[in-house]
Amino acid sequence: MENMVRLELWQIDGVTIDLEDRDAKVRAVHRIDGTEIIVSFRVTEKQMKGSPASLRQRIELLAADRILSLASFLDV
């Protein structure tokens, strides 16, 4: 439950996907303090399958998972 609360604090502000190189970049902004994080990673061929809407959703979920991982690492 705690992770869901933390996730709601972040707003996905942009998603860029390079279909040729399979590079993804997601920009997220913290809703309270305006901190901006850009998460970049490479998408596997398997993850590229499906409609553009489902691809974007998967990319956002992968980025959110990385943001939560970073947040838990930095949590004091």
C-alpha positions in Angstrom: 0.0 0.0 0.0 2.9 2.4 0.8 4.3 2.0 -2.7 0.9 3.0 -4.2 0.9 6.2 -2.1 4.4 7.1 -3.2 3.5 6.4 -6.9 0.6 8.8 -6.7 3.1 11.6 -5.8 4.7 11.3 -9.2 3.1 12.5 -12.5 4.3 11.1 -15.8 5.0 14.2 -17.8 6.3 12.7 -21.0 7.2 9.4 -22.7 9.6 9.1 -25.7 10.2 5.8 -27.4 12.8 5.3 -30.2 11.3 2.4 -32.1 14.4 1.7 -34.1 16.8 1.5 -31.1 14.1 0.5 -28.6 15.2 3.2 -26.2 12.6 4.7 -23.8 12.7 7.9 -21.9 10.1 8.8 -19.3 9.9 12.2 -17.6 8.2 12.3 -14.2 7.6 15.3 -11.9 7.0 15.1 -8.2 3.6 16.7 -7.5 4.6 18.4 -4.2 8.1 19.7 -4.7 8.4 19.7 -8.5 11.5 17.5 -8.6 12.0 16.1 -12.1 13.3 12.7 -12.9 14.1 11.3 -16.3 14.3 7.5 -16.5 16.0 6.0 -19.5 16.2 2.4 -20.4 16.1 0.0 -23.3 13.0 -2.0 -24.1 13.3 -5.7 -25.2 11.8 -6.9 -28.5 9.2 -8.8 -26.6 8.1 -5.7 -24.7 7.7 -3.8 -28.0 4.8 -6.1 -29.1 1.2 -4.9 -29.1 -0.6 -1.6 -29.7 1.0 1.8 -29.2 -1.3 2.5 -26.2 -0.3 -0.8 -24.5 3.4 -0.1 -25.2 3.2 3.3 -23.6 1.4 1.8 -20.6 4.1 -0.8 -20.2 6.9 1.8 -20.5 5.2 4.0 -17.9 4.9 1.0 -15.5 8.6 0.1 -16.0 9.6 3.7 -15.3 7.3 3.8 -12.2 8.9 0.7 -10.9 12.4 2.2 -11.3 11.3 5.5 -9.6 9.9 3.5 -6.7 13.1 1.5 -6.5 15.1 4.8 -6.4 12.8 6.3 -3.8 13.2 3.3 -1.5 16.9 3.4 -1.9 17.0 7.1 -1.0 14.4 6.8 1.8 15.9 7.8 5.2 
